[in-house]
Amino acid sequence: MPGLSVHTDKIITILYEKAMMYLTQAIRELDADNVPAASSGIKAAQDIIIELNSSLDLEGGSNVAKNLNRIYNFLSRHLTKANTEHNPQMLREAVALLEEINQSWKTLAGD
């Protein structure tokens, strides 16, 4: 969000990258029929998304925060469904969305 320090922006981009890494690993695990390992990766990514969502300042009235809240809630539901259905395509969709948001944060951070 505008006004955050470069340090905070960098931490956020690292968190996005970690979530994408966990989901990419989960896709590989699903492709190898290793459902427990895939579920673990999905859960780790969800934990990051939940933490990012909980850090939003929704009371401040920022449209950016409100939009991110909607995206994070969507991602959480999407990943739960992907985990339940063992659906790697849904995970790929989540990775693509996270990559798009991450690029925006990198732009804000000046990377």
ZIQUIMO-V899524 format. One record per pair of residues at least 12 apart in sequence whose C-alpha atoms are under 10 Angstrom apart, sorted by the first residue. I is the first residue (numbers start at 1). GAP is how many residues later the second one is. D is the distance in whole Angstrom. If there is no record, write none. Layout:
[[I,GAP,D] [I,GAP,D]]
This chain:
[[1,55,9] [1,56,10] [1,61,9] [1,62,10] [1,63,7] [1,64,7] [1,67,10] [1,103,10] [1,104,8] [1,107,8] [1,108,10] [2,60,10] [2,62,9] [2,103,10] [2,106,7] [2,107,9] [3,105,9] [4,104,9] [4,105,9] [5,103,10] [5,104,8] [6,99,10] [6,100,10] [6,102,8] [6,103,5] [6,104,8] [6,105,10] [7,102,8] [8,101,9] [9,93,10] [9,96,6] [9,97,7] [9,98,9] [9,99,7] [9,100,6] [9,101,9] [9,102,10] [10,95,8] [10,96,8] [10,98,9] [10,99,7] [10,100,10] [10,101,9] [11,94,10] [12,36,10] [12,40,8] [12,90,8] [12,93,7] [12,94,9] [12,97,10] [13,85,10] [13,86,10] [13,88,9] [13,89,6] [13,90,8] [13,91,9] [13,92,6] [13,93,7] [13,96,9] [14,88,9] [14,92,10] [15,30,9] [15,33,7] [15,34,9] [15,36,10] [15,37,8] [15,87,9] [16,29,9] [16,32,8] [16,33,8] [16,36,9] [16,79,9] [16,82,6] [16,83,8] [16,85,8] [16,86,6] [16,87,10] [16,89,9] [17,28,10] [17,78,9] [17,81,8] [17,82,8] [17,85,8] [18,26,9] [18,27,7] [18,30,8] [19,22,9] [19,23,8] [19,24,10] [19,25,7] [19,26,4] [19,27,8] [19,28,9] [19,29,6] [19,30,8] [19,75,10] [19,76,8] [19,79,8] [19,80,10] [20,21,10] [20,22,10] [20,25,7] [20,71,9] [20,72,9] [20,74,8] [20,75,5] [20,76,9] [20,77,10] [20,78,7] [20,79,8] [20,82,10] [21,20,9] [21,23,10] [21,24,8] [21,74,9] [22,16,9] [22,17,10] [22,18,9] [22,19,5] [22,20,7] [22,21,9] [22,22,7] [22,23,6] [22,24,9] [22,26,10] [22,73,10] [23,15,8] [23,16,9] [23,17,10] [23,18,6] [23,19,6] [23,20,9] [23,21,9] [23,22,7] [23,23,9] [23,56,9] [23,65,9] [23,68,6] [23,69,8] [23,71,8] [23,72,7] [24,14,9] [24,17,8] [24,18,9] [24,64,9] [24,67,8] [24,68,8] [24,70,10] [24,71,7] [25,12,9] [25,13,7] [25,15,10] [25,16,7] [25,17,9] [26,12,4] [26,13,7] [26,14,8] [26,15,5] [26,16,6] [26,17,10] [26,18,10] [26,19,10] [26,57,9] [26,60,10] [26,62,8] [26,65,8] [26,66,10] [27,12,10] [27,14,9] [27,15,9] [27,59,9] [27,60,8] [27,61,5] [27,62,8] [27,63,9] [27,64,7] [27,65,8] [28,60,8] [29,12,9] [29,59,9] [30,53,10] [30,56,7] [30,57,8] [30,58,7] [31,55,10] [31,56,10] [31,57,8] [33,53,9] [35,48,9] [35,51,7] [36,47,10] [38,45,8] [38,48,8] [38,50,9] [39,40,10] [39,41,9] [39,43,9] [39,44,6] [39,45,9] [39,47,8] [40,43,9] [41,42,10] [42,34,10] [42,37,7] [42,38,8] [42,40,9] [42,41,7] [42,49,8] [43,33,10] [43,36,8] [43,37,9] [43,40,9] [45,30,10] [45,31,9] [45,34,9] [46,26,9] [46,29,8] [46,30,6] [46,31,9] [46,32,10] [46,33,7] [46,34,8] [47,29,9] [48,24,10] [49,20,10] [49,22,10] [49,23,6] [49,24,9] [49,26,8] [49,27,7] [49,49,10] [50,19,10] [50,22,7] [50,23,8] [50,25,10] [50,26,8] [51,21,10] [52,16,9] [52,17,9] [52,20,8] [53,12,9] [53,13,10] [53,15,7] [53,16,6] [53,17,9] [53,18,9] [53,19,6] [53,20,8] [53,23,10] [54,15,9] [54,18,10] [55,14,10] [56,12,8] [56,13,7] [57,12,10] [68,33,9] [71,26,9] [71,27,9] [71,30,10] [72,26,10] [74,20,10] [75,15,10] [75,16,10] [75,18,9] [75,19,7] [75,20,10] [75,22,9] [75,23,9] [76,18,9] [78,12,7] [78,13,8] [78,15,9] [78,16,8] [79,12,7] [79,14,10] [79,15,7] [82,12,10]]
